[in-house]
Amino acid sequence: PTLLTLHGSGSSSLIHTIQLARLTRLLKPYFTLTSLNAPFATPAGPGVLPFFEGCGPYASWLPPTHATISASQMRTGTSANVLAPEVEKLVRDAVDEVRGKGGKVVGLVGFSQGSRVLAGLLKAKEIKDTLRDSFSYLRDIDFALVVCGSFPPPLLPSSLIPYLDTPSSLSSANAATPGTGVPPTSPIYETKIQTPTLHVQGKLDEWEWAGQMMITRCYDAERSEVLKLDIGHHYPVKPEDSQKVVAWVLRVWEG
């Protein structure tokens, strides 16, 4: 079984692999972790330098046209909410590659901005029955892990948008016109994410409020769990903290 991992803004798959090293060591007996690299070039993100100097090029999950987000948009959850086609293709191709080797992608790991991609993919997975077979590539995802999550809204796959104003999809007077995104009032947001998800929140993380807002607005409280640790905006460092994360993953995976 494979876990796809999604790095933060202004980072890279290489950097994320290094950041994940402690968890990977513990998860390796059970899973293969595949780190994806975002397609849009961007300057190094918060906390990346100077430690990861020379580890670029740095990348973002948001295209340059949506990269600038105001403080007001962050606080109100009204920034761009559509996952670029380039990112969706990247994820779909990664899943197809794993399947081509006889495996399955059973989980997602998202750090910081990567958590917005993760949440959008989970939303698409959960409404796949109303969208024919368009999102069958997500069908095997059973759980997710979010570390130092970002603010809402989730980044919904762009190929989802045209379905939202058809009779076969969720009925809505607020349905989006294809290509314009999904209004914050759309009923697609009324049903919260049901896929079991562990949210690792840093008590010392200056962006803790953002992750908490995503949790409160977008995740079913009975299906997700919050683990608060004495960390900043980074992965757990203490062995006992990493063990707690892995214990949750194995408990959910093994049922």
C-alpha positions in Angstrom: 0.0 0.0 0.0 1.2 3.5 -0.9 0.7 6.9 0.8 1.0 10.0 -1.4 2.6 12.9 0.3 2.0 16.6 -0.5 4.6 19.2 0.6 4.0 22.8 1.8 4.3 26.0 -0.2 7.7 27.0 -1.5 9.1 23.5 -0.8 9.7 20.4 -2.9 9.4 16.6 -2.9 13.0 16.3 -1.9 12.6 18.6 1.1 9.4 16.9 2.1 11.1 13.5 2.0 13.7 14.8 4.4 11.1 16.4 6.6 9.2 13.1 6.7 12.3 10.9 7.4 11.4 10.1 11.1 7.8 9.1 10.2 8.9 7.3 7.1 11.3 5.1 9.1 8.4 4.0 11.3 5.9 3.6 8.5 8.2 1.8 6.1 7.4 -1.7 7.3 3.8 -1.1 6.4 3.6 1.5 3.6 5.5 3.0 0.6 5.6 6.8 0.8 5.6 8.6 -2.5 6.4 12.3 -2.4 4.8 14.4 -5.1 6.3 17.6 -6.4 4.0 20.6 -7.0 4.1 21.9 -10.6 4.3 25.7 -10.0 7.6 27.5 -9.4 7.7 29.9 -6.4 10.2 31.4 -4.0 11.2 29.4 -0.9 8.4 29.2 1.6 8.3 30.0 5.3 10.9 28.1 7.3 12.5 26.6 4.2 15.6 28.7 4.3 18.4 28.6 5.4 18.3 24.9 6.2 17.2 23.9 2.7 19.3 26.3 0.8 20.2 24.8 -2.6 17.4 22.2 -2.4 15.3 24.0 -5.0 13.6 24.6 -7.3 10.9 25.4 -4.8 7.3 24.9 -5.8 3.7 25.6 -4.9 0.4 23.8 -5.4 -1.2 27.1 -6.5 -0.5 28.7 -9.9 1.0 32.2 -9.9 -2.4 33.8 -10.7 -3.7 32.5 -7.3 -0.5 32.6 -5.3 -1.2 36.0 -3.6 -3.7 35.6 -0.8 -4.7 38.5 1.5 -4.9 38.1 5.3 -8.7 38.8 5.0 -9.1 35.9 2.5 -7.2 33.6 4.8 -9.2 34.5 7.9 -12.6 34.2 6.1 -11.7 31.2 4.0 -12.6 32.9 0.7 -9.3 32.4 -1.3 -9.1 30.3 -4.5 -10.8 27.0 -4.1 -10.0 25.1 -7.3 -7.2 22.6 -7.8 -5.3 23.4 -11.0 -5.6 20.7 -13.8 -1.8 20.3 -13.6 -2.0 19.2 -10.0 -5.0 16.9 -10.6 -3.1 15.2 -13.5 0.0 14.8 -11.3 -2.1 13.0 -8.6 -4.0 10.9 -11.2 -0.7 9.9 -12.9 0.9 8.9 -9.6 -2.1 6.7 -8.7 -2.1 5.1 -12.1 1.7 4.4 -11.8 1.1 2.7 -8.4 -1.8 0.7 -9.8 0.2 -0.3 -12.8 2.7 -2.0 -10.5 -0.1 -3.9 -8.7 -0.4 -1.6 -5.7 -3.0 0.8 -4.3 -2.9 4.4 -3.0 -4.6 4.0 0.4 -3.8 7.3 2.1 -2.7 10.9 1.8 -0.2 12.9 3.9 -0.4 16.7 3.6 1.8 19.4 5.2 0.8 23.0 5.4 -0.4 24.1 1.9 -0.5 20.5 0.9 -3.3 20.0 3.3 -5.6 22.1 1.1 -4.9 19.7 -1.9 -5.5 16.8 0.4 -8.9 18.1 1.6 -10.0 18.8 -1.9 -9.2 15.3 -3.0 -11.0 13.8 -0.1 -14.1 15.9 -0.9 -14.0 14.7 -4.5 -13.6 11.1 -3.4 -16.6 11.3 -1.2 -19.0 12.6 -3.8 -17.7 10.3 -6.6 -20.9 8.4 -6.7 -22.7 11.4 -8.1 -19.9 12.1 -10.6 -20.0 8.8 -12.5 -16.4 7.4 -12.7 -14.6 10.7 -12.9 -12.9 10.3 -9.6 -12.5 6.5 -9.4 -8.7 7.1 -9.1 -9.4 8.2 -5.5 -11.5 5.2 -4.5 -8.9 3.3 -2.5 -8.0 6.2 -0.1 -9.0 5.1 3.4 -7.4 7.7 5.6 -5.3 10.9 5.7 -2.7 12.6 7.8 -2.5 16.4 8.0 0.5 18.0 9.7 0.3 21.8 10.5 -2.6 22.2 8.2 -3.5 25.3 6.2 -6.6 27.5 6.1 -9.8 26.6 4.1 -11.3 26.2 1.6 -10.1 22.9 0.2 -8.8 22.9 -3.3 -11.4 21.0 -5.3 -10.3 19.3 -8.5 -11.0 21.5 -11.5 -12.7 18.6 -13.3 -15.3 18.5 -10.6 -16.6 22.0 -11.3 -18.7 21.3 -14.5 -20.7 18.7 -12.6 -21.8 21.0 -9.8 -24.5 22.7 -11.9 -26.1 19.5 -13.3 -29.1 17.6 -12.1 -27.0 14.6 -11.3 -24.8 16.4 -8.9 -25.6 18.1 -5.6 -28.6 20.3 -6.2 -27.8 24.0 -5.6 -29.1 27.4 -6.4 -25.5 28.5 -5.8 -23.9 26.0 -8.2 -20.8 27.3 -10.0 -20.6 28.2 -13.6 -17.9 25.9 -15.1 -14.5 27.4 -14.7 -15.4 30.0 -12.1 -14.9 28.0 -9.0 -17.2 26.9 -6.2 -19.1 29.6 -4.2 -18.5 29.4 -0.4 -22.2 29.0 0.0 -22.4 25.9 -2.2 -24.0 22.8 -0.5 -20.8 20.9 -1.4 -19.4 22.4 1.8 -22.4 21.5 4.0 -21.4 17.8 4.3 -18.1 17.6 6.1 -15.2 15.3 5.2 -15.9 11.8 6.5 -12.6 10.1 5.6 -10.7 9.3 8.9 -8.1 12.0 9.3 -5.5 12.8 11.9 -4.6 16.5 12.3 -1.3 17.1 14.0 -1.4 20.7 15.3 1.6 22.5 16.7 1.0 24.4 19.9 3.9 26.7 18.9 2.9 27.0 15.3 2.1 30.6 14.3 -0.3 29.2 11.7 -2.2 26.9 14.2 -5.3 29.0 13.8 -5.4 28.3 10.1 -5.3 24.5 10.5 -7.9 24.7 13.3 -10.2 26.7 11.0 -9.9 24.0 8.3 -10.6 21.3 10.8 -13.7 23.0 12.3 -15.2 24.0 8.9 -14.4 21.0 6.8 -14.0 17.8 8.8 -16.5 15.7 10.6 -15.5 15.8 14.3 -16.5 12.2 14.8 -14.4 11.0 11.9 -11.2 13.0 12.5 -8.9 13.4 15.4 -6.7 16.2 16.5 -3.2 15.6 18.1 -1.7 18.7 19.6 2.0 18.6 20.1 4.7 21.0 21.5 6.0 21.8 18.0 6.2 24.7 15.6 5.4 24.6 11.9 7.2 21.4 11.2 6.9 17.6 11.6 7.2 16.0 15.0 10.8 15.6 16.3 10.5 13.7 19.5 10.3 9.9 19.0 7.3 9.6 21.2 5.4 12.1 19.2 6.1 10.3 15.9 5.1 7.0 17.6 1.7 8.6 18.5 1.1 9.5 14.8 2.1 6.1 13.5 0.0 4.4 16.2 -3.1 6.3 14.9 -2.3 5.4 11.3 -1.9 1.7 12.0 -5.0 1.6 14.2 -7.1 3.1 11.4 -5.5 1.1 8.6 -5.8 -2.2 10.4 -9.4 -1.5 11.4 
